Amino acid sequence: MDKSTILKKYGTDYINMTMSLLEVANLKNHIQDKDKCIAIKPNLVCPTPASYGATTHPEVVEGIILYLQKYGFNNILIMEGSWVGDKTQEAFEYCGYRELCERYNLEFVDTQKDKFHKVMCDGLELNICDCVDRADFMINVPVLKGHCQTNITCALKNMKGLIPNTEKRHFHTMGLHKPIAHLSKGIKQDFIVVDHICGDLDFEEGGNPIKTDCVMVACDPVLLDSYVCKLLGYDLDQVPYVRLAAKIGSGSDDLESLKVKVLNEENQVIKEFSGDEDDPYENKTIVSGKMLEVSYAVEDIDSCSACYANLAPALYRLKEEGKLDKVYKKLGSRISIGQGNRGKTGTFGIGNCCMKFDNYVKGCPPKEDDIYEALCKFLND
């Protein structure tokens, strides 16, 4: 399998779908040496089940493990760190990964507890967890989903789970796109298995899953993310980190060079098309744009994803109830959020960064329900 190809398979037997895709991709030849340390990087952003649309299905990871062990690759570990505001160990437990690791006797590295070191990533110095250096071959297993700040998240952004929480916060002060792109030079992805089963196409933390029942494999994270942009109806200009990653040499964003191959149950190619063509198996219009409908009420200065992701659905609930415009009118200004508000004053802020505001919702991050209730109380006072 070359870097200009994406293989896709549809169905509900996620373990066997994954294994068969790896067979066709001939993953064992990509790895070659059976003594290599193989790191599997899922997405365990928060402690919610995969069916919620945020986290990697453990069945997909199990399919990878079974394939690797079938061919004698036994030096395997799983590494991940949840977003700021949630504990990795809770996601590890709740999402079924403790059971998975115990069943196959695998080590799990919680990167929130790991030490880290500085790495020069094409001119940008970033802190990366020490466990990355243990990996000889990195298998990235992202969820294809939307994101309230970057529009999409898949292969490139999933590497944020391998940096410490302090660096995650720093990413947001740098504007997310530049550090995500440069991180691709500091952490090399050797192979990607995409959980495109039921990702939430609006919010990173899930809650509104769109069932597709698809698993994909690829070798080029930039080309893959370029394809994801097309699937979700975004131009590459709307997801700047993809083009930035291509510019610094982490992969290609040339969709004309991409060949997408859809396999049937017998692993035969039943459809092949270029990446710049419409995908006959996908609906490009399923992104609802919920965040755009409420963003006018928000003043965001370097907010962390978890904080913003809890604000967005709270505002959408208010909008559906006909209350958001009333809150906005009573405030006379936008709702503030983000690290850039530390030490500042204002009318209404979200999270501890806004603790000097006249009104603010406590937490790092505050919960969605707390935000919703605080805004309702402000409206009714």
Contacts in CASP RR format, 6 or more apart in sequence:
PFRMAT RR
TARGET T0000
AUTHOR 0000-0000-0000
METHOD contacts of the structure
MODEL  1
MDKSTILKKYGTDYINMTMSLLEVANLKNHIQDKDKCIAIKPNLVCPTPA
SYGATTHPEVVEGIILYLQKYGFNNILIMEGSWVGDKTQEAFEYCGYREL
CERYNLEFVDTQKDKFHKVMCDGLELNICDCVDRADFMINVPVLKGHCQT
NITCALKNMKGLIPNTEKRHFHTMGLHKPIAHLSKGIKQDFIVVDHICGD
LDFEEGGNPIKTDCVMVACDPVLLDSYVCKLLGYDLDQVPYVRLAAKIGS
GSDDLESLKVKVLNEENQVIKEFSGDEDDPYENKTIVSGKMLEVSYAVED
IDSCSACYANLAPALYRLKEEGKLDKVYKKLGSRISIGQGNRGKTGTFGI
GNCCMKFDNYVKGCPPKEDDIYEALCKFLND
1 7 0 8 1.000
1 24 0 8 1.000
1 25 0 8 1.000
1 26 0 8 1.000
1 30 0 8 1.000
1 217 0 8 1.000
1 219 0 8 1.000
2 219 0 8 1.000
3 219 0 8 1.000
3 220 0 8 1.000
3 223 0 8 1.000
3 251 0 8 1.000
3 252 0 8 1.000
4 220 0 8 1.000
4 223 0 8 1.000
4 252 0 8 1.000
4 257 0 8 1.000
4 258 0 8 1.000
4 259 0 8 1.000
5 218 0 8 1.000
5 219 0 8 1.000
5 258 0 8 1.000
5 259 0 8 1.000
5 260 0 8 1.000
5 261 0 8 1.000
6 216 0 8 1.000
6 217 0 8 1.000
6 218 0 8 1.000
6 223 0 8 1.000
6 224 0 8 1.000
6 227 0 8 1.000
6 258 0 8 1.000
6 259 0 8 1.000
6 260 0 8 1.000
6 261 0 8 1.000
7 21 0 8 1.000
7 24 0 8 1.000
7 25 0 8 1.000
7 216 0 8 1.000
7 217 0 8 1.000
7 218 0 8 1.000
7 261 0 8 1.000
7 263 0 8 1.000
8 196 0 8 1.000
8 214 0 8 1.000
8 215 0 8 1.000
8 216 0 8 1.000
8 260 0 8 1.000
8 261 0 8 1.000
8 262 0 8 1.000
8 263 0 8 1.000
8 281 0 8 1.000
9 17 0 8 1.000
9 20 0 8 1.000
9 21 0 8 1.000
9 214 0 8 1.000
9 215 0 8 1.000
9 216 0 8 1.000
9 262 0 8 1.000
9 263 0 8 1.000
10 212 0 8 1.000
10 213 0 8 1.000
10 214 0 8 1.000
10 262 0 8 1.000
10 281 0 8 1.000
11 17 0 8 1.000
11 213 0 8 1.000
11 214 0 8 1.000
12 213 0 8 1.000
14 57 0 8 1.000
14 59 0 8 1.000
14 60 0 8 1.000
14 63 0 8 1.000
14 197 0 8 1.000
14 215 0 8 1.000
15 59 0 8 1.000
15 60 0 8 1.000
15 62 0 8 1.000
15 63 0 8 1.000
15 66 0 8 1.000
16 63 0 8 1.000
17 215 0 8 1.000
18 59 0 8 1.000
18 60 0 8 1.000
18 62 0 8 1.000
18 63 0 8 1.000
18 64 0 8 1.000
18 67 0 8 1.000
18 193 0 8 1.000
18 215 0 8 1.000
19 63 0 8 1.000
19 66 0 8 1.000
19 67 0 8 1.000
20 263 0 8 1.000
20 267 0 8 1.000
21 193 0 8 1.000
21 215 0 8 1.000
21 216 0 8 1.000
21 217 0 8 1.000
21 263 0 8 1.000
22 63 0 8 1.000
22 64 0 8 1.000
22 67 0 8 1.000
22 193 0 8 1.000
22 217 0 8 1.000
23 67 0 8 1.000
23 267 0 8 1.000
24 263 0 8 1.000
24 267 0 8 1.000
25 191 0 8 1.000
25 217 0 8 1.000
27 67 0 8 1.000
27 68 0 8 1.000
27 191 0 8 1.000
27 217 0 8 1.000
28 71 0 8 1.000
28 73 0 8 1.000
30 137 0 8 1.000
30 190 0 8 1.000
30 191 0 8 1.000
30 219 0 8 1.000
31 38 0 8 1.000
31 73 0 8 1.000
31 137 0 8 1.000
31 190 0 8 1.000
33 136 0 8 1.000
34 71 0 8 1.000
34 72 0 8 1.000
34 73 0 8 1.000
34 74 0 8 1.000
34 75 0 8 1.000
35 75 0 8 1.000
36 73 0 8 1.000
36 75 0 8 1.000
36 136 0 8 1.000
36 137 0 8 1.000
37 75 0 8 1.000
37 76 0 8 1.000
37 77 0 8 1.000
37 134 0 8 1.000
37 135 0 8 1.000
37 136 0 8 1.000
37 137 0 8 1.000
38 68 0 8 1.000
38 73 0 8 1.000
38 75 0 8 1.000
38 76 0 8 1.000
38 77 0 8 1.000
38 135 0 8 1.000
38 136 0 8 1.000
38 137 0 8 1.000
38 139 0 8 1.000
39 76 0 8 1.000
39 77 0 8 1.000
39 78 0 8 1.000
39 79 0 8 1.000
39 131 0 8 1.000
39 132 0 8 1.000
39 134 0 8 1.000
39 135 0 8 1.000
39 137 0 8 1.000
39 138 0 8 1.000
39 139 0 8 1.000
40 61 0 8 1.000
40 64 0 8 1.000
40 65 0 8 1.000
40 76 0 8 1.000
40 77 0 8 1.000
40 78 0 8 1.000
40 79 0 8 1.000
40 139 0 8 1.000
40 141 0 8 1.000
41 78 0 8 1.000
41 79 0 8 1.000
41 80 0 8 1.000
41 138 0 8 1.000
41 139 0 8 1.000
41 140 0 8 1.000
41 141 0 8 1.000
41 158 0 8 1.000
41 159 0 8 1.000
41 161 0 8 1.000
41 162 0 8 1.000
42 55 0 8 1.000
42 56 0 8 1.000
42 60 0 8 1.000
42 61 0 8 1.000
42 78 0 8 1.000
42 80 0 8 1.000
42 97 0 8 1.000
42 141 0 8 1.000
42 142 0 8 1.000
43 54 0 8 1.000
43 55 0 8 1.000
43 56 0 8 1.000
43 80 0 8 1.000
43 141 0 8 1.000
43 142 0 8 1.000
43 143 0 8 1.000
43 158 0 8 1.000
43 195 0 8 1.000
44 55 0 8 1.000
44 56 0 8 1.000
44 80 0 8 1.000
44 81 0 8 1.000
44 82 0 8 1.000
44 88 0 8 1.000
44 91 0 8 1.000
44 92 0 8 1.000
44 95 0 8 1.000
44 97 0 8 1.000
45 54 0 8 1.000
45 55 0 8 1.000
45 82 0 8 1.000
45 83 0 8 1.000
45 86 0 8 1.000
45 91 0 8 1.000
45 204 0 8 1.000
45 205 0 8 1.000
46 54 0 8 1.000
46 55 0 8 1.000
46 82 0 8 1.000
46 83 0 8 1.000
46 86 0 8 1.000
46 91 0 8 1.000
46 205 0 8 1.000
46 306 0 8 1.000
47 82 0 8 1.000
47 86 0 8 1.000
47 87 0 8 1.000
47 90 0 8 1.000
47 91 0 8 1.000
47 93 0 8 1.000
47 94 0 8 1.000
47 95 0 8 1.000
48 54 0 8 1.000
48 55 0 8 1.000
48 91 0 8 1.000
48 94 0 8 1.000
48 95 0 8 1.000
48 205 0 8 1.000
48 206 0 8 1.000
48 207 0 8 1.000
49 55 0 8 1.000
49 94 0 8 1.000
49 95 0 8 1.000
50 56 0 8 1.000
50 57 0 8 1.000
50 58 0 8 1.000
50 95 0 8 1.000
50 143 0 8 1.000
50 195 0 8 1.000
50 197 0 8 1.000
50 198 0 8 1.000
51 198 0 8 1.000
51 209 0 8 1.000
52 200 0 8 1.000
52 206 0 8 1.000
52 207 0 8 1.000
52 209 0 8 1.000
53 143 0 8 1.000
53 145 0 8 1.000
53 198 0 8 1.000
53 199 0 8 1.000
53 200 0 8 1.000
53 206 0 8 1.000
53 207 0 8 1.000
53 208 0 8 1.000
53 209 0 8 1.000
54 143 0 8 1.000
54 145 0 8 1.000
54 199 0 8 1.000
54 200 0 8 1.000
54 204 0 8 1.000
54 205 0 8 1.000
54 206 0 8 1.000
54 207 0 8 1.000
55 91 0 8 1.000
55 95 0 8 1.000
55 143 0 8 1.000
56 95 0 8 1.000
56 141 0 8 1.000
56 142 0 8 1.000
56 143 0 8 1.000
56 195 0 8 1.000
57 195 0 8 1.000
57 197 0 8 1.000
58 95 0 8 1.000
58 96 0 8 1.000
58 97 0 8 1.000
58 99 0 8 1.000
58 100 0 8 1.000
60 141 0 8 1.000
60 193 0 8 1.000
60 195 0 8 1.000
60 197 0 8 1.000
60 215 0 8 1.000
61 78 0 8 1.000
61 97 0 8 1.000
61 100 0 8 1.000
61 141 0 8 1.000
62 100 0 8 1.000
62 104 0 8 1.000
64 139 0 8 1.000
64 141 0 8 1.000
64 193 0 8 1.000
65 76 0 8 1.000
65 100 0 8 1.000
65 104 0 8 1.000
65 106 0 8 1.000
68 74 0 8 1.000
68 76 0 8 1.000
69 76 0 8 1.000
69 104 0 8 1.000
76 104 0 8 1.000
76 106 0 8 1.000
77 106 0 8 1.000
77 107 0 8 1.000
77 108 0 8 1.000
77 109 0 8 1.000
77 131 0 8 1.000
77 134 0 8 1.000
77 135 0 8 1.000
78 97 0 8 1.000
78 100 0 8 1.000
78 101 0 8 1.000
78 106 0 8 1.000
78 107 0 8 1.000
78 108 0 8 1.000
78 109 0 8 1.000
79 108 0 8 1.000
79 109 0 8 1.000
79 111 0 8 1.000
79 129 0 8 1.000
79 131 0 8 1.000
79 132 0 8 1.000
79 135 0 8 1.000
79 162 0 8 1.000
80 88 0 8 1.000
80 91 0 8 1.000
80 92 0 8 1.000
80 108 0 8 1.000
80 109 0 8 1.000
80 110 0 8 1.000
80 111 0 8 1.000
80 161 0 8 1.000
80 162 0 8 1.000
81 88 0 8 1.000
81 91 0 8 1.000
81 110 0 8 1.000
81 111 0 8 1.000
81 112 0 8 1.000
81 161 0 8 1.000
81 162 0 8 1.000
82 88 0 8 1.000
82 90 0 8 1.000
82 91 0 8 1.000
82 112 0 8 1.000
82 161 0 8 1.000
83 168 0 8 1.000
83 204 0 8 1.000
83 304 0 8 1.000
83 305 0 8 1.000
83 306 0 8 1.000
84 165 0 8 1.000
84 168 0 8 1.000
84 169 0 8 1.000
84 304 0 8 1.000
84 305 0 8 1.000
84 306 0 8 1.000
84 364 0 8 1.000
84 365 0 8 1.000
85 306 0 8 1.000
85 364 0 8 1.000
85 365 0 8 1.000
86 306 0 8 1.000
87 112 0 8 1.000
88 110 0 8 1.000
88 111 0 8 1.000
88 112 0 8 1.000
88 113 0 8 1.000
89 110 0 8 1.000
91 97 0 8 1.000
92 98 0 8 1.000
92 108 0 8 1.000
92 110 0 8 1.000
97 108 0 8 1.000
98 108 0 8 1.000
100 106 0 8 1.000
101 107 0 8 1.000
101 108 0 8 1.000
109 129 0 8 1.000
109 131 0 8 1.000
111 129 0 8 1.000
111 131 0 8 1.000
111 161 0 8 1.000
111 162 0 8 1.000
111 163 0 8 1.000
111 164 0 8 1.000
112 164 0 8 1.000
112 165 0 8 1.000
114 129 0 8 1.000
114 130 0 8 1.000
114 131 0 8 1.000
114 164 0 8 1.000
115 129 0 8 1.000
115 130 0 8 1.000
116 127 0 8 1.000
116 128 0 8 1.000
116 129 0 8 1.000
116 130 0 8 1.000
116 163 0 8 1.000
116 164 0 8 1.000
116 167 0 8 1.000
117 127 0 8 1.000
117 128 0 8 1.000
117 130 0 8 1.000
118 125 0 8 1.000
118 126 0 8 1.000
118 127 0 8 1.000
118 128 0 8 1.000
119 125 0 8 1.000
119 126 0 8 1.000
119 127 0 8 1.000
119 128 0 8 1.000
119 186 0 8 1.000
121 182 0 8 1.000
121 183 0 8 1.000
121 184 0 8 1.000
121 185 0 8 1.000
121 186 0 8 1.000
122 182 0 8 1.000
122 185 0 8 1.000
122 248 0 8 1.000
123 182 0 8 1.000
124 178 0 8 1.000
124 179 0 8 1.000
124 182 0 8 1.000
126 163 0 8 1.000
126 167 0 8 1.000
126 179 0 8 1.000
126 182 0 8 1.000
126 183 0 8 1.000
126 186 0 8 1.000
127 163 0 8 1.000
127 164 0 8 1.000
127 166 0 8 1.000
127 167 0 8 1.000
127 170 0 8 1.000
128 162 0 8 1.000
128 163 0 8 1.000
128 167 0 8 1.000
128 183 0 8 1.000
128 186 0 8 1.000
128 187 0 8 1.000
129 162 0 8 1.000
129 163 0 8 1.000
129 164 0 8 1.000
131 162 0 8 1.000
132 138 0 8 1.000
132 162 0 8 1.000
132 187 0 8 1.000
137 190 0 8 1.000
137 191 0 8 1.000
138 187 0 8 1.000
138 188 0 8 1.000
138 189 0 8 1.000
138 190 0 8 1.000
138 191 0 8 1.000
139 190 0 8 1.000
139 191 0 8 1.000
139 192 0 8 1.000
139 193 0 8 1.000
140 155 0 8 1.000
140 158 0 8 1.000
140 159 0 8 1.000
140 189 0 8 1.000
140 191 0 8 1.000
140 192 0 8 1.000
140 193 0 8 1.000
140 221 0 8 1.000
141 158 0 8 1.000
141 192 0 8 1.000
141 193 0 8 1.000
141 194 0 8 1.000
141 195 0 8 1.000
142 153 0 8 1.000
142 154 0 8 1.000
142 155 0 8 1.000
142 157 0 8 1.000
142 158 0 8 1.000
142 192 0 8 1.000
142 194 0 8 1.000
142 195 0 8 1.000
143 153 0 8 1.000
143 154 0 8 1.000
143 158 0 8 1.000
143 194 0 8 1.000
143 195 0 8 1.000
143 196 0 8 1.000
143 199 0 8 1.000
144 152 0 8 1.000
144 154 0 8 1.000
144 194 0 8 1.000
144 195 0 8 1.000
144 196 0 8 1.000
144 199 0 8 1.000
144 216 0 8 1.000
144 228 0 8 1.000
144 231 0 8 1.000
145 152 0 8 1.000
145 153 0 8 1.000
145 154 0 8 1.000
145 199 0 8 1.000
145 200 0 8 1.000
145 201 0 8 1.000
145 203 0 8 1.000
145 204 0 8 1.000
145 206 0 8 1.000
146 152 0 8 1.000
146 153 0 8 1.000
146 199 0 8 1.000
146 200 0 8 1.000
146 201 0 8 1.000
146 202 0 8 1.000
146 203 0 8 1.000
146 204 0 8 1.000
146 232 0 8 1.000
146 287 0 8 1.000
147 153 0 8 1.000
147 157 0 8 1.000
147 203 0 8 1.000
147 204 0 8 1.000
147 305 0 8 1.000
148 202 0 8 1.000
148 203 0 8 1.000
148 204 0 8 1.000
148 291 0 8 1.000
148 305 0 8 1.000
148 308 0 8 1.000
148 309 0 8 1.000
148 312 0 8 1.000
149 176 0 8 1.000
149 300 0 8 1.000
149 303 0 8 1.000
149 305 0 8 1.000
149 308 0 8 1.000
150 157 0 8 1.000
150 176 0 8 1.000
150 177 0 8 1.000
150 180 0 8 1.000
150 239 0 8 1.000
150 241 0 8 1.000
151 229 0 8 1.000
151 232 0 8 1.000
151 234 0 8 1.000
151 238 0 8 1.000
151 239 0 8 1.000
152 225 0 8 1.000
152 228 0 8 1.000
152 229 0 8 1.000
152 232 0 8 1.000
152 234 0 8 1.000
152 239 0 8 1.000
153 204 0 8 1.000
154 194 0 8 1.000
154 224 0 8 1.000
154 225 0 8 1.000
154 228 0 8 1.000
155 189 0 8 1.000
155 192 0 8 1.000
155 194 0 8 1.000
155 218 0 8 1.000
155 221 0 8 1.000
155 222 0 8 1.000
155 224 0 8 1.000
155 225 0 8 1.000
155 228 0 8 1.000
156 180 0 8 1.000
156 181 0 8 1.000
156 183 0 8 1.000
156 184 0 8 1.000
156 221 0 8 1.000
156 222 0 8 1.000
156 225 0 8 1.000
156 241 0 8 1.000
156 242 0 8 1.000
156 245 0 8 1.000
156 250 0 8 1.000
157 180 0 8 1.000
157 241 0 8 1.000
159 180 0 8 1.000
159 183 0 8 1.000
159 184 0 8 1.000
159 187 0 8 1.000
159 189 0 8 1.000
160 168 0 8 1.000
160 171 0 8 1.000
160 180 0 8 1.000
160 183 0 8 1.000
161 168 0 8 1.000
162 187 0 8 1.000
163 171 0 8 1.000
163 183 0 8 1.000
168 304 0 8 1.000
169 304 0 8 1.000
169 339 0 8 1.000
170 179 0 8 1.000
171 179 0 8 1.000
171 180 0 8 1.000
172 302 0 8 1.000
172 303 0 8 1.000
172 304 0 8 1.000
172 305 0 8 1.000
172 338 0 8 1.000
172 339 0 8 1.000
173 302 0 8 1.000
173 339 0 8 1.000
173 340 0 8 1.000
175 302 0 8 1.000
176 241 0 8 1.000
177 239 0 8 1.000
177 240 0 8 1.000
177 241 0 8 1.000
177 244 0 8 1.000
178 241 0 8 1.000
178 244 0 8 1.000
180 241 0 8 1.000
180 244 0 8 1.000
180 245 0 8 1.000
181 240 0 8 1.000
181 241 0 8 1.000
181 242 0 8 1.000
181 244 0 8 1.000
181 245 0 8 1.000
181 247 0 8 1.000
181 248 0 8 1.000
181 250 0 8 1.000
182 244 0 8 1.000
182 248 0 8 1.000
184 221 0 8 1.000
184 222 0 8 1.000
184 245 0 8 1.000
184 248 0 8 1.000
184 250 0 8 1.000
185 248 0 8 1.000
185 249 0 8 1.000
185 250 0 8 1.000
189 221 0 8 1.000
190 219 0 8 1.000
191 217 0 8 1.000
191 218 0 8 1.000
191 219 0 8 1.000
192 216 0 8 1.000
192 217 0 8 1.000
192 218 0 8 1.000
192 219 0 8 1.000
192 221 0 8 1.000
192 224 0 8 1.000
193 215 0 8 1.000
193 216 0 8 1.000
193 217 0 8 1.000
194 215 0 8 1.000
194 216 0 8 1.000
194 217 0 8 1.000
194 218 0 8 1.000
194 224 0 8 1.000
195 215 0 8 1.000
196 212 0 8 1.000
196 214 0 8 1.000
196 215 0 8 1.000
196 216 0 8 1.000
197 211 0 8 1.000
197 212 0 8 1.000
197 213 0 8 1.000
197 214 0 8 1.000
197 215 0 8 1.000
198 209 0 8 1.000
198 210 0 8 1.000
198 211 0 8 1.000
198 212 0 8 1.000
198 213 0 8 1.000
199 206 0 8 1.000
199 209 0 8 1.000
199 210 0 8 1.000
199 212 0 8 1.000
200 206 0 8 1.000
200 207 0 8 1.000
200 208 0 8 1.000
200 209 0 8 1.000
200 210 0 8 1.000
201 208 0 8 1.000
201 210 0 8 1.000
201 232 0 8 1.000
201 286 0 8 1.000
201 287 0 8 1.000
201 288 0 8 1.000
202 208 0 8 1.000
202 287 0 8 1.000
202 288 0 8 1.000
202 289 0 8 1.000
202 290 0 8 1.000
202 291 0 8 1.000
203 290 0 8 1.000
203 291 0 8 1.000
203 309 0 8 1.000
203 312 0 8 1.000
203 313 0 8 1.000
204 305 0 8 1.000
204 309 0 8 1.000
205 306 0 8 1.000
205 309 0 8 1.000
205 310 0 8 1.000
208 288 0 8 1.000
208 290 0 8 1.000
210 286 0 8 1.000
212 282 0 8 1.000
214 281 0 8 1.000
216 224 0 8 1.000
218 224 0 8 1.000
220 251 0 8 1.000
220 252 0 8 1.000
221 245 0 8 1.000
221 250 0 8 1.000
221 251 0 8 1.000
222 242 0 8 1.000
222 245 0 8 1.000
222 246 0 8 1.000
222 249 0 8 1.000
222 250 0 8 1.000
222 251 0 8 1.000
222 252 0 8 1.000
222 253 0 8 1.000
223 251 0 8 1.000
223 252 0 8 1.000
223 253 0 8 1.000
223 254 0 8 1.000
223 255 0 8 1.000
223 257 0 8 1.000
223 258 0 8 1.000
225 239 0 8 1.000
225 242 0 8 1.000
225 245 0 8 1.000
226 236 0 8 1.000
226 242 0 8 1.000
226 246 0 8 1.000
226 252 0 8 1.000
226 253 0 8 1.000
226 254 0 8 1.000
226 255 0 8 1.000
226 258 0 8 1.000
227 255 0 8 1.000
227 258 0 8 1.000
227 260 0 8 1.000
227 275 0 8 1.000
229 235 0 8 1.000
229 236 0 8 1.000
229 238 0 8 1.000
229 239 0 8 1.000
229 242 0 8 1.000
230 255 0 8 1.000
230 275 0 8 1.000
230 276 0 8 1.000
230 279 0 8 1.000
230 284 0 8 1.000
231 279 0 8 1.000
231 282 0 8 1.000
231 284 0 8 1.000
232 284 0 8 1.000
232 286 0 8 1.000
232 287 0 8 1.000
233 284 0 8 1.000
233 285 0 8 1.000
233 287 0 8 1.000
236 242 0 8 1.000
236 243 0 8 1.000
236 253 0 8 1.000
237 243 0 8 1.000
242 253 0 8 1.000
243 253 0 8 1.000
245 251 0 8 1.000
245 253 0 8 1.000
246 252 0 8 1.000
246 253 0 8 1.000
255 274 0 8 1.000
255 275 0 8 1.000
255 276 0 8 1.000
256 274 0 8 1.000
256 275 0 8 1.000
256 276 0 8 1.000
258 274 0 8 1.000
258 275 0 8 1.000
258 276 0 8 1.000
259 272 0 8 1.000
259 273 0 8 1.000
259 274 0 8 1.000
259 275 0 8 1.000
260 272 0 8 1.000
260 273 0 8 1.000
260 274 0 8 1.000
260 275 0 8 1.000
260 279 0 8 1.000
261 269 0 8 1.000
261 271 0 8 1.000
261 272 0 8 1.000
262 269 0 8 1.000
262 270 0 8 1.000
262 271 0 8 1.000
262 272 0 8 1.000
262 281 0 8 1.000
263 269 0 8 1.000
263 270 0 8 1.000
264 270 0 8 1.000
271 280 0 8 1.000
271 281 0 8 1.000
273 279 0 8 1.000
273 280 0 8 1.000
278 284 0 8 1.000
290 312 0 8 1.000
290 313 0 8 1.000
290 316 0 8 1.000
291 312 0 8 1.000
293 316 0 8 1.000
293 319 0 8 1.000
294 312 0 8 1.000
294 315 0 8 1.000
294 316 0 8 1.000
294 318 0 8 1.000
294 319 0 8 1.000
294 324 0 8 1.000
296 328 0 8 1.000
296 334 0 8 1.000
297 315 0 8 1.000
297 324 0 8 1.000
297 327 0 8 1.000
297 328 0 8 1.000
297 334 0 8 1.000
297 335 0 8 1.000
298 311 0 8 1.000
298 315 0 8 1.000
298 334 0 8 1.000
298 335 0 8 1.000
298 337 0 8 1.000
299 333 0 8 1.000
299 334 0 8 1.000
299 335 0 8 1.000
299 336 0 8 1.000
299 337 0 8 1.000
300 308 0 8 1.000
300 337 0 8 1.000
300 338 0 8 1.000
301 336 0 8 1.000
301 337 0 8 1.000
301 338 0 8 1.000
301 339 0 8 1.000
301 340 0 8 1.000
301 341 0 8 1.000
302 338 0 8 1.000
302 339 0 8 1.000
302 340 0 8 1.000
303 311 0 8 1.000
303 337 0 8 1.000
303 338 0 8 1.000
303 339 0 8 1.000
303 350 0 8 1.000
303 353 0 8 1.000
304 338 0 8 1.000
304 339 0 8 1.000
304 365 0 8 1.000
306 365 0 8 1.000
307 337 0 8 1.000
307 338 0 8 1.000
307 350 0 8 1.000
307 351 0 8 1.000
307 364 0 8 1.000
307 365 0 8 1.000
307 366 0 8 1.000
308 337 0 8 1.000
308 338 0 8 1.000
309 365 0 8 1.000
310 365 0 8 1.000
310 366 0 8 1.000
310 367 0 8 1.000
310 368 0 8 1.000
310 371 0 8 1.000
311 335 0 8 1.000
311 337 0 8 1.000
311 350 0 8 1.000
311 368 0 8 1.000
311 371 0 8 1.000
313 368 0 8 1.000
314 368 0 8 1.000
314 369 0 8 1.000
314 371 0 8 1.000
314 372 0 8 1.000
314 375 0 8 1.000
315 324 0 8 1.000
315 335 0 8 1.000
315 375 0 8 1.000
317 372 0 8 1.000
318 324 0 8 1.000
318 327 0 8 1.000
318 372 0 8 1.000
318 375 0 8 1.000
318 376 0 8 1.000
319 325 0 8 1.000
323 375 0 8 1.000
323 376 0 8 1.000
323 379 0 8 1.000
326 379 0 8 1.000
327 335 0 8 1.000
327 375 0 8 1.000
327 378 0 8 1.000
327 379 0 8 1.000
328 334 0 8 1.000
330 378 0 8 1.000
330 379 0 8 1.000
331 347 0 8 1.000
331 348 0 8 1.000
331 378 0 8 1.000
332 347 0 8 1.000
333 346 0 8 1.000
333 347 0 8 1.000
333 348 0 8 1.000
335 348 0 8 1.000
335 349 0 8 1.000
335 350 0 8 1.000
335 375 0 8 1.000
336 344 0 8 1.000
336 346 0 8 1.000
336 347 0 8 1.000
336 348 0 8 1.000
336 349 0 8 1.000
336 350 0 8 1.000
336 354 0 8 1.000
336 357 0 8 1.000
337 349 0 8 1.000
337 350 0 8 1.000
337 351 0 8 1.000
337 353 0 8 1.000
337 354 0 8 1.000
338 350 0 8 1.000
338 351 0 8 1.000
338 353 0 8 1.000
338 354 0 8 1.000
339 353 0 8 1.000
340 353 0 8 1.000
341 349 0 8 1.000
341 353 0 8 1.000
341 354 0 8 1.000
341 357 0 8 1.000
342 353 0 8 1.000
343 356 0 8 1.000
344 354 0 8 1.000
344 356 0 8 1.000
344 357 0 8 1.000
345 356 0 8 1.000
345 357 0 8 1.000
345 358 0 8 1.000
346 354 0 8 1.000
346 356 0 8 1.000
346 357 0 8 1.000
346 358 0 8 1.000
347 357 0 8 1.000
347 358 0 8 1.000
347 359 0 8 1.000
348 357 0 8 1.000
348 358 0 8 1.000
348 359 0 8 1.000
348 360 0 8 1.000
348 375 0 8 1.000
348 378 0 8 1.000
349 357 0 8 1.000
349 359 0 8 1.000
349 360 0 8 1.000
349 361 0 8 1.000
350 360 0 8 1.000
350 361 0 8 1.000
350 366 0 8 1.000
350 371 0 8 1.000
351 360 0 8 1.000
351 361 0 8 1.000
351 362 0 8 1.000
351 363 0 8 1.000
351 364 0 8 1.000
351 365 0 8 1.000
351 366 0 8 1.000
352 360 0 8 1.000
352 362 0 8 1.000
352 363 0 8 1.000
352 364 0 8 1.000
353 364 0 8 1.000
354 360 0 8 1.000
355 362 0 8 1.000
359 374 0 8 1.000
359 378 0 8 1.000
361 370 0 8 1.000
361 371 0 8 1.000
361 374 0 8 1.000
362 370 0 8 1.000
363 370 0 8 1.000
END
